[in-house]
Amino acid sequence: MATSRKLRVMISSRCVDLFPGPGGTPLTDIRRELKKSIEAEKLFGAKAFEVWINEGAEALDHIENSWDACLKQVRDCDVLIVLFNGHAGWAKEAGDIGICHAEYIEGLNTSRSKVRLIELPTCAATSDVAQTDRNNRFKSFKQSESAFRGGIVPQDVPTLVKEVHKALVDAVLAQAREGGKGTGTLRSDLGAALEWNRLDFAGRREVMRHVVGDALGQRTGAQTAVVGVVLPIDHKPTLIKVDAVPAAFTIAAAREPMGRPHLQDHLSAHALQKVGGPVHLIACHRSVTENQATNLLGFPDATVVSSPFGIYVADEIQKMQFVFLANCRDPSQTRHAVQRFLDWLEQSGEGKYLAERAQARARIVKAIAQEQRQKA
């Protein structure tokens, strides 16, 4: 949460879209007007608010990209105002969620009580199929949530400004009553997360695997294979095998159907012609610890990296690699975890080393498969 003496407000919305009405006002102009009007308000003669919009943001540190910087602002703000016009925002790959969608999820996960959604007239349809899919995912997620929102704002800017002011007052009063508790963090009793919770372990494991596979399959250059998805990582085709733990990692009944997947790698040798891997990507319904990750590998002496997406484990001897995606409680959070892992590979430069290990693992796996055939 923010440490400023002022209440920090973040406005999340598209910038370049036009707000319907006479002449069509760019949302970026409205965002600037909202920042000015909110920061002008005083409480007992003292300025009480500061507003963050990316149009006025300072230059970012070189280690931050714009996606992570926006999500950090969501976590740090006291109130998040989401101006929803049906557009999920930009994303890097076809299967990703948009930045506006990601900001809304991050706000709900950080503290549900600080999020206020204002529904604008729906934006115009786009011919971009991938963007249409992102927009539909955002709309479905929004409809599944029981978040604060009023009716659709009429097509005039003064009414929109008033609605934002009303939402801000409501958020401040609500948080004052609750003492700033983040009681909504990672709730599983609403929306799509509740739908997944209604499933048995087998059903939930299947839908988790499907969402991860779909997210990977829509990446640029991806090819769906019988045993997984072949994804170009550092320009090298790499087989990603997908599985899921549909409950807490500590529950044996949820973990055991997956077994120790690396012990079966040789059965995928036929899919490794000119392809590296496999790399095992495991969606975890709840959190996952470094100890749990290394226990699945079988020994602790490995490269272990904890990150916002979950945990990455790599064995430098046998070249086995695991990616554990944490808190995959609904389709949106699962897609976001996939997205953040692949973004981390690029940002950290680890993609090069993952691809090299995968190429080496393929050679080891094919040698094991050859040995098994000779014994048969």
C-alpha positions as CSV (number, residue, x, y, z in Angstrom):
1,M,0.0,0.0,0.0
2,A,1.0,3.6,-0.4
3,T,3.1,5.4,2.3
4,S,2.4,8.9,1.1
5,R,0.6,11.3,3.6
6,K,-2.0,11.9,0.8
7,L,-4.4,9.3,-0.4
8,R,-3.0,7.9,-3.7
9,V,-5.6,7.4,-6.4
10,M,-4.8,5.5,-9.7
11,I,-7.0,5.8,-12.7
12,S,-7.0,2.7,-14.9
13,S,-8.4,3.0,-18.4
14,R,-7.5,3.2,-22.1
15,C,-5.8,6.4,-23.1
16,V,-6.3,6.7,-26.9
17,D,-9.9,5.7,-27.1
18,L,-12.6,8.4,-27.6
19,F,-15.3,8.9,-25.1
20,P,-18.6,9.0,-27.1
21,G,-20.4,12.3,-27.3
22,P,-20.3,15.6,-29.2
23,G,-16.9,15.7,-31.0
24,G,-15.6,12.7,-29.1
25,T,-13.2,13.5,-26.3
26,P,-10.0,11.4,-26.0
27,L,-9.9,9.5,-22.7
28,T,-6.4,10.8,-22.0
29,D,-7.9,14.4,-21.8
30,I,-10.6,13.1,-19.4
31,R,-8.0,11.4,-17.3
32,R,-6.0,14.6,-17.0
33,E,-9.1,16.5,-16.1
34,L,-9.9,14.0,-13.4
35,K,-6.4,14.2,-12.0
36,K,-6.7,18.0,-11.8
37,S,-10.1,18.0,-10.2
38,I,-9.4,15.3,-7.7
39,E,-6.1,16.8,-6.6
40,A,-7.8,20.2,-6.2
41,E,-10.2,18.8,-3.5
42,K,-9.3,19.6,0.1
43,L,-10.1,18.0,3.5
44,F,-10.3,20.6,6.3
45,G,-8.2,22.9,4.1
46,A,-5.5,20.3,3.4
47,K,-4.9,18.6,0.0
48,A,-5.9,15.0,0.5
49,F,-5.3,13.3,-2.8
50,E,-2.6,12.7,-5.3
51,V,-3.5,11.0,-8.6
52,W,-1.4,8.7,-10.7
53,I,-2.0,8.4,-14.4
54,N,0.7,7.1,-16.8
55,E,0.5,10.2,-18.9
56,G,2.2,12.2,-16.1
57,A,4.5,9.4,-14.8
58,E,8.2,10.0,-14.3
59,A,10.7,8.1,-16.3
60,L,11.0,4.5,-15.2
61,D,14.0,2.8,-13.8
62,H,15.7,0.7,-16.5
63,I,14.9,-2.6,-14.7
64,E,11.2,-1.9,-14.9
65,N,9.0,-2.3,-17.9
66,S,5.7,-0.5,-18.4
67,W,3.6,-3.6,-17.5
68,D,5.3,-4.2,-14.2
69,A,5.4,-0.5,-13.4
70,C,1.6,-0.2,-13.9
71,L,0.9,-3.2,-11.7
72,K,3.2,-1.8,-9.0
73,Q,1.2,1.4,-9.1
74,V,-2.0,-0.7,-8.6
75,R,-0.5,-2.4,-5.6
76,D,0.7,0.9,-4.1
77,C,-2.4,3.0,-4.6
78,D,-5.1,3.5,-2.0
79,V,-8.0,3.7,-4.5
80,L,-8.1,2.2,-8.0
81,I,-10.7,3.8,-10.3
82,V,-11.3,1.6,-13.4
83,L,-12.9,3.2,-16.4
84,F,-14.3,0.2,-18.3
85,N,-15.2,0.7,-21.9
86,G,-14.9,-3.0,-22.9
87,H,-11.3,-2.6,-24.2
88,A,-8.8,-4.9,-22.4
89,G,-5.8,-2.8,-23.4
90,W,-2.6,-3.7,-25.1
91,A,-0.8,-7.0,-24.8
92,K,2.2,-8.5,-26.3
93,E,0.9,-11.8,-27.5
94,A,-2.5,-13.1,-28.8
95,G,-3.2,-15.3,-25.8
96,D,-2.3,-12.7,-23.2
97,I,-4.7,-10.7,-21.2
98,G,-4.7,-6.9,-21.7
99,I,-3.1,-4.4,-19.4
100,C,-6.4,-2.9,-18.3
101,H,-7.6,-6.4,-17.4
102,A,-4.4,-7.1,-15.6
103,E,-4.7,-3.9,-13.5
104,Y,-8.2,-4.8,-12.5
105,I,-7.2,-8.3,-11.4
106,E,-4.2,-6.9,-9.5
107,G,-6.4,-4.4,-7.7
108,L,-8.9,-7.0,-6.6
109,N,-6.1,-9.3,-5.5
110,T,-4.4,-6.6,-3.5
111,S,-7.5,-5.2,-1.7
112,R,-11.0,-5.6,-3.1
113,S,-12.3,-2.7,-1.0
114,K,-10.1,-0.1,-2.9
115,V,-11.4,-0.9,-6.4
116,R,-14.2,1.0,-8.0
117,L,-15.3,0.3,-11.6
118,I,-17.2,2.9,-13.7
119,E,-18.8,1.5,-16.8
120,L,-18.5,3.7,-19.9
121,P,-20.3,3.2,-23.2
122,T,-18.8,0.2,-25.0
123,C,-15.9,0.9,-27.4
124,A,-16.2,0.2,-31.1
125,A,-15.6,-3.4,-32.3
126,T,-12.2,-4.2,-33.7
127,S,-11.2,-6.4,-36.7
128,D,-8.3,-7.7,-34.7
129,V,-9.3,-11.2,-33.7
130,A,-6.7,-11.4,-30.9
131,Q,-7.8,-8.1,-29.4
132,T,-11.5,-9.2,-29.6
133,D,-10.7,-12.3,-27.7
134,R,-8.9,-10.2,-25.0
135,N,-11.8,-7.8,-24.8
136,N,-14.3,-10.7,-24.4
137,R,-12.1,-12.2,-21.6
138,F,-12.1,-8.9,-19.9
139,K,-15.9,-8.5,-20.2
140,S,-16.5,-12.0,-18.9
141,F,-14.2,-11.4,-16.0
142,K,-15.9,-8.1,-15.1
143,Q,-19.3,-9.7,-15.3
144,S,-18.3,-12.5,-13.0
145,E,-17.1,-10.1,-10.3
146,S,-19.4,-8.5,-7.7
147,A,-17.4,-5.3,-7.6
148,F,-18.8,-1.8,-7.1
149,R,-20.1,-0.3,-10.2
150,G,-23.0,2.0,-11.1
151,G,-25.0,2.1,-14.3
152,I,-23.4,3.0,-17.7
153,V,-22.3,6.6,-17.7
154,P,-24.2,8.8,-20.2
155,Q,-22.2,10.2,-23.1
156,D,-21.2,13.4,-21.5
157,V,-17.9,14.2,-19.7
158,P,-19.3,16.2,-16.7
159,T,-21.5,13.2,-15.7
160,L,-18.5,10.9,-15.9
161,V,-16.4,13.3,-13.7
162,K,-19.2,13.4,-11.1
163,E,-19.5,9.6,-11.2
164,V,-15.8,9.2,-10.6
165,H,-16.0,11.7,-7.7
166,K,-18.9,9.7,-6.1
167,A,-17.0,6.5,-6.5
168,L,-13.9,8.0,-4.8
169,V,-16.0,9.2,-1.9
170,D,-17.5,5.8,-1.5
171,A,-14.1,4.1,-1.6
172,V,-12.6,6.5,1.0
173,L,-15.5,6.0,3.4
174,A,-15.5,2.2,2.9
175,Q,-11.8,2.0,3.6
176,A,-12.1,4.3,6.6
177,R,-14.7,2.0,8.1
178,E,-12.7,-1.1,7.4
179,G,-9.4,0.3,8.7
180,G,-7.7,-0.3,5.4
181,K,-8.0,-4.1,5.6
182,G,-7.2,-6.0,2.4
183,T,-10.0,-8.5,3.1
184,G,-10.5,-9.3,-0.6
185,T,-7.1,-10.7,-1.4
186,L,-7.3,-13.7,-3.7
187,R,-10.9,-14.5,-3.0
188,S,-12.2,-17.8,-4.3
189,D,-15.8,-17.5,-3.4
190,L,-16.9,-15.3,-6.4
191,G,-17.0,-15.4,-10.2
192,A,-14.9,-17.8,-12.2
193,A,-12.8,-18.7,-9.2
194,L,-16.0,-20.0,-7.5
195,E,-16.9,-22.0,-10.7
196,W,-13.5,-23.7,-10.6
197,N,-13.9,-24.4,-6.9
198,R,-17.1,-26.3,-7.6
199,L,-15.2,-28.8,-9.8
200,D,-13.7,-31.9,-8.4
201,F,-9.9,-32.4,-8.6
202,A,-10.0,-34.2,-12.0
203,G,-12.3,-31.6,-13.6
204,R,-10.3,-28.6,-12.2
205,R,-7.0,-30.1,-13.3
206,E,-8.4,-30.5,-16.8
207,V,-9.7,-26.9,-17.1
208,M,-6.4,-25.6,-15.7
209,R,-4.4,-27.6,-18.2
210,H,-6.7,-26.4,-21.0
211,V,-6.3,-22.7,-20.1
212,V,-2.5,-22.9,-19.9
213,G,-2.3,-24.9,-23.1
214,D,-4.5,-22.3,-24.9
215,A,-2.5,-19.4,-23.6
216,L,0.7,-21.0,-24.8
217,G,-0.8,-22.1,-28.1
218,Q,-1.7,-18.5,-29.0
219,R,1.8,-17.2,-28.6
220,T,3.7,-16.2,-31.8
221,G,5.3,-19.2,-33.5
222,A,3.7,-21.7,-31.2
223,Q,2.7,-25.2,-32.5
224,T,0.4,-27.5,-30.7
225,A,1.7,-31.1,-30.3
226,V,0.1,-34.2,-29.0
227,V,2.2,-34.1,-25.9
228,G,2.3,-30.4,-25.3
229,V,3.1,-27.1,-27.0
230,V,6.2,-26.3,-29.0
231,L,7.2,-22.7,-28.3
232,P,10.1,-20.7,-29.7
233,I,12.3,-19.6,-26.8
234,D,15.3,-17.6,-27.7
235,H,14.5,-18.7,-31.3
236,K,14.8,-22.4,-30.4
237,P,11.8,-24.6,-30.6
238,T,11.1,-26.0,-27.1
239,L,8.5,-28.5,-26.0
240,I,6.4,-27.4,-23.1
241,K,4.5,-30.1,-21.3
242,V,1.6,-28.8,-19.2
243,D,0.1,-30.2,-16.0
244,A,-1.7,-28.9,-13.0
245,V,-2.2,-29.3,-9.2
246,P,-5.9,-28.6,-8.7
247,A,-5.6,-27.8,-4.9
248,A,-3.0,-27.0,-2.3
249,F,0.3,-28.6,-3.1
250,T,0.3,-30.2,0.3
251,I,-2.8,-32.3,-0.6
252,A,-1.5,-35.6,-1.8
253,A,-4.7,-36.5,-3.7
254,A,-4.3,-33.3,-5.8
255,R,-0.6,-33.8,-6.4
256,E,-0.3,-37.6,-7.0
257,P,-2.1,-37.8,-10.4
258,M,0.7,-35.7,-11.8
259,G,3.4,-37.9,-10.3
260,R,7.0,-37.0,-11.1
261,P,6.5,-36.0,-14.8
262,H,10.3,-35.8,-15.6
263,L,10.5,-39.6,-15.0
264,Q,8.4,-40.1,-18.1
265,D,10.2,-37.7,-20.4
266,H,11.6,-40.5,-22.5
267,L,8.1,-41.3,-23.7
268,S,8.1,-38.0,-25.5
269,A,11.3,-38.6,-27.4
270,H,9.4,-39.0,-30.7
271,A,8.4,-35.3,-30.3
272,L,11.9,-34.0,-29.8
273,Q,13.2,-34.2,-33.4
274,K,14.9,-30.7,-33.8
275,V,13.0,-29.7,-30.6
276,G,14.4,-29.0,-27.1
277,G,12.8,-30.1,-23.9
278,P,10.6,-31.1,-22.4
279,V,10.1,-28.2,-20.0
280,H,7.4,-29.0,-17.4
281,L,5.0,-26.1,-16.8
282,I,2.7,-26.8,-13.8
283,A,-0.3,-24.6,-12.9
284,C,-0.9,-24.6,-9.1
285,H,-4.3,-23.7,-7.8
286,R,-2.8,-22.3,-4.7
287,S,0.7,-21.1,-3.7
288,V,3.8,-23.2,-4.1
289,T,7.1,-23.0,-2.0
290,E,10.7,-23.5,-3.1
291,N,10.8,-26.6,-0.8
292,Q,7.8,-28.1,-2.5
293,A,9.3,-27.4,-6.0
294,T,12.6,-29.0,-5.2
295,N,10.9,-32.0,-3.5
296,L,9.1,-32.7,-6.8
297,L,12.5,-32.5,-8.6
298,G,13.9,-35.0,-6.1
299,F,16.9,-33.1,-4.7
300,P,17.5,-29.5,-3.5
301,D,20.8,-28.8,-5.3
302,A,19.3,-26.9,-8.3
303,T,18.7,-23.4,-9.6
304,V,15.6,-22.1,-7.9
305,V,14.1,-18.7,-8.7
306,S,11.0,-17.2,-6.9
307,S,9.1,-14.6,-8.9
308,P,5.6,-13.1,-9.1
309,F,4.5,-15.8,-11.5
310,G,5.6,-18.6,-9.0
311,I,8.8,-20.7,-9.0
312,Y,11.3,-21.8,-11.7
313,V,13.6,-24.8,-11.0
314,A,16.4,-26.0,-13.2
315,D,18.8,-28.9,-12.7
316,E,22.2,-28.2,-14.2
317,I,23.2,-31.9,-14.4
318,Q,20.3,-33.7,-15.9
319,K,18.9,-30.4,-17.4
320,M,15.4,-31.0,-16.1
321,Q,13.3,-27.8,-15.8
322,F,10.1,-27.0,-14.0
323,V,7.9,-23.9,-14.0
324,F,5.3,-23.7,-11.2
325,L,2.6,-21.1,-11.8
326,A,1.1,-20.0,-8.4
327,N,-2.5,-19.1,-7.6
328,C,-4.1,-20.2,-10.8
329,R,-7.6,-19.8,-9.4
330,D,-9.5,-18.8,-12.5
331,P,-8.8,-18.4,-16.2
332,S,-7.7,-14.8,-16.0
333,Q,-5.1,-15.3,-13.2
334,T,-3.9,-18.5,-14.9
335,R,-3.3,-16.7,-18.3
336,H,-1.6,-13.8,-16.4
337,A,0.7,-16.2,-14.7
338,V,1.7,-17.8,-18.1
339,Q,2.2,-14.3,-19.5
340,R,4.4,-13.1,-16.6
341,F,6.6,-16.2,-16.7
342,L,7.3,-15.7,-20.5
343,D,7.8,-12.0,-20.0
344,W,10.3,-12.8,-17.1
345,L,12.3,-15.1,-19.5
346,E,12.7,-12.2,-21.9
347,Q,13.4,-9.5,-19.3
348,S,15.9,-11.5,-17.3
349,G,17.7,-13.0,-20.2
350,E,17.0,-16.5,-18.7
351,G,15.3,-17.6,-21.9
352,K,18.7,-18.2,-23.5
353,Y,19.7,-20.5,-20.7
354,L,16.3,-22.3,-20.5
355,A,16.6,-23.0,-24.3
356,E,20.1,-24.3,-24.0
357,R,19.2,-26.6,-21.1
358,A,16.1,-27.8,-23.1
359,Q,18.3,-28.7,-26.1
360,A,20.6,-30.7,-23.7
361,R,17.6,-32.3,-22.0
362,A,16.3,-33.5,-25.4
363,R,19.7,-35.2,-26.2
364,I,19.6,-36.9,-22.8
365,V,15.9,-38.0,-23.2
366,K,16.5,-39.4,-26.7
367,A,19.5,-41.4,-25.3
368,I,17.3,-42.8,-22.5
369,A,14.6,-43.7,-25.0
370,Q,17.1,-45.5,-27.3
371,E,18.4,-47.5,-24.3
372,Q,14.9,-48.5,-23.4
373,R,14.2,-49.6,-26.9
374,Q,17.3,-51.8,-26.9
375,K,16.1,-53.5,-23.7
376,A,12.7,-54.2,-25.1
